[in-house]
Amino acid sequence: MKVPPKANLSASPVVELRQYTLKPGKRETLIDLFDDKLIKGQEEAGMTIIGQFRDLDRPNMFVWLRGFDSMEARKNALTCFYDGPVWAAHRDAANGTMIDSDDVLLLKPAWPGSCFKLSGLQRPAGRRLGKASEGNRLAGSVAIQIHHLRPGTEIDFGSRFKTEAVSLLEWLGAHVLGAFVTEHAENSFPRLPVRAGENIFIAVTGFVSAEAHSGHEAALTALPEWQAFAQAAQPNLAKPTEFLRLSPTSRSLLGR
């Protein structure tokens, strides 16, 4: 099989947000396997492993992001990896940690330039030992807001978020890493399901620590300008927004 070219680190116009429910006590097992064995094979197949995280509020959840240069590139890269030797060698061990791996959102940038900026970042060569090292990162916490939008409100919500919310978030110390909406194109690799019928806007932000994130949230909710934004955006929402508080693993590109 012909190996696809490596993905462009400067931008990933197609992104998967993947949330895995794991068997109790198996998260560290999967993280060790993922960081040590599965990153290189996926990136050699032509995708970008953007970030992988422990969910701070759900101890049995593993959350990760991977990117592709296009929907066709996604098909080629996933075919290469899942039909290749790396996955064949490790799939039983990986699948053995999981209860569910089908919670997947297929995404595209919410506006030009809102994708992740990864050029210049270098992944650590090896896994750091011990949880203590996880707290000594330059950026120790990543947050993802998942907004469930009513049909036809994507443009209005995205425009309002870009012009009003981004400046407020960054003024209070958050770093907006990317913003995305649902990619409604047909799933180019149906062997891996994605959540169909979704209408999602997600914002990904970074903080120096989980404590900084908590302080930021308290200050943000008390800000009259943010309250005004939230009130104006409420009619766009189909159901309450989900908030993910995430700690990057030691080999995550995002959140370093």
ChimeraX attribute file (.defattr): number of C-alpha atoms within 10 A of each C-alpha:
attribute: neighborCount
match mode: 1-to-1
recipient: residues
	/A:1	7
	/A:2	7
	/A:3	14
	/A:4	19
	/A:5	15
	/A:6	17
	/A:7	22
	/A:8	16
	/A:9	19
	/A:10	13
	/A:11	20
	/A:12	24
	/A:13	22
	/A:14	21
	/A:15	30
	/A:16	21
	/A:17	20
	/A:18	18
	/A:19	20
	/A:20	19
	/A:21	20
	/A:22	20
	/A:23	15
	/A:24	12
	/A:25	11
	/A:26	18
	/A:27	21
	/A:28	14
	/A:29	13
	/A:30	19
	/A:31	21
	/A:32	13
	/A:33	15
	/A:34	17
	/A:35	18
	/A:36	14
	/A:37	15
	/A:38	19
	/A:39	18
	/A:40	15
	/A:41	17
	/A:42	22
	/A:43	20
	/A:44	17
	/A:45	24
	/A:46	24
	/A:47	29
	/A:48	26
	/A:49	25
	/A:50	24
	/A:51	22
	/A:52	27
	/A:53	24
	/A:54	21
	/A:55	21
	/A:56	15
	/A:57	11
	/A:58	12
	/A:59	15
	/A:60	20
	/A:61	22
	/A:62	24
	/A:63	20
	/A:64	22
	/A:65	19
	/A:66	18
	/A:67	29
	/A:68	27
	/A:69	21
	/A:70	16
	/A:71	18
	/A:72	11
	/A:73	21
	/A:74	23
	/A:75	15
	/A:76	21
	/A:77	27
	/A:78	21
	/A:79	17
	/A:80	21
	/A:81	22
	/A:82	16
	/A:83	12
	/A:84	16
	/A:85	12
	/A:86	16
	/A:87	18
	/A:88	11
	/A:89	11
	/A:90	15
	/A:91	13
	/A:92	10
	/A:93	13
	/A:94	17
	/A:95	13
	/A:96	14
	/A:97	20
	/A:98	19
	/A:99	13
	/A:100	13
	/A:101	16
	/A:102	14
	/A:103	14
	/A:104	19
	/A:105	23
	/A:106	24
	/A:107	23
	/A:108	23
	/A:109	22
	/A:110	25
	/A:111	15
	/A:112	9
	/A:113	12
	/A:114	18
	/A:115	22
	/A:116	22
	/A:117	16
	/A:118	17
	/A:119	10
	/A:120	8
	/A:121	12
	/A:122	11
	/A:123	14
	/A:124	12
	/A:125	10
	/A:126	10
	/A:127	14
	/A:128	13
	/A:129	9
	/A:130	8
	/A:131	10
	/A:132	9
	/A:133	11
	/A:134	15
	/A:135	16
	/A:136	13
	/A:137	17
	/A:138	12
	/A:139	18
	/A:140	24
	/A:141	26
	/A:142	28
	/A:143	22
	/A:144	19
	/A:145	16
	/A:146	18
	/A:147	21
	/A:148	20
	/A:149	23
	/A:150	16
	/A:151	12
	/A:152	10
	/A:153	14
	/A:154	20
	/A:155	12
	/A:156	11
	/A:157	21
	/A:158	20
	/A:159	13
	/A:160	15
	/A:161	20
	/A:162	14
	/A:163	10
	/A:164	15
	/A:165	18
	/A:166	17
	/A:167	15
	/A:168	17
	/A:169	18
	/A:170	14
	/A:171	11
	/A:172	14
	/A:173	16
	/A:174	22
	/A:175	18
	/A:176	20
	/A:177	19
	/A:178	19
	/A:179	26
	/A:180	24
	/A:181	26
	/A:182	23
	/A:183	22
	/A:184	13
	/A:185	9
	/A:186	11
	/A:187	17
	/A:188	16
	/A:189	16
	/A:190	9
	/A:191	10
	/A:192	11
	/A:193	15
	/A:194	20
	/A:195	13
	/A:196	14
	/A:197	8
	/A:198	17
	/A:199	21
	/A:200	22
	/A:201	24
	/A:202	24
	/A:203	20
	/A:204	19
	/A:205	23
	/A:206	25
	/A:207	22
	/A:208	20
	/A:209	19
	/A:210	20
	/A:211	12
	/A:212	15
	/A:213	21
	/A:214	13
	/A:215	13
	/A:216	17
	/A:217	15
	/A:218	10
	/A:219	13
	/A:220	17
	/A:221	12
	/A:222	10
	/A:223	13
	/A:224	10
	/A:225	14
	/A:226	17
	/A:227	13
	/A:228	11
	/A:229	15
	/A:230	14
	/A:231	10
	/A:232	12
	/A:233	17
	/A:234	13
	/A:235	13
	/A:236	17
	/A:237	19
	/A:238	14
	/A:239	12
	/A:240	11
	/A:241	14
	/A:242	11
	/A:243	14
	/A:244	16
	/A:245	19
	/A:246	25
	/A:247	25
	/A:248	24
	/A:249	26
	/A:250	28
	/A:251	25
	/A:252	22
	/A:253	18
	/A:254	26
	/A:255	27
	/A:256	23
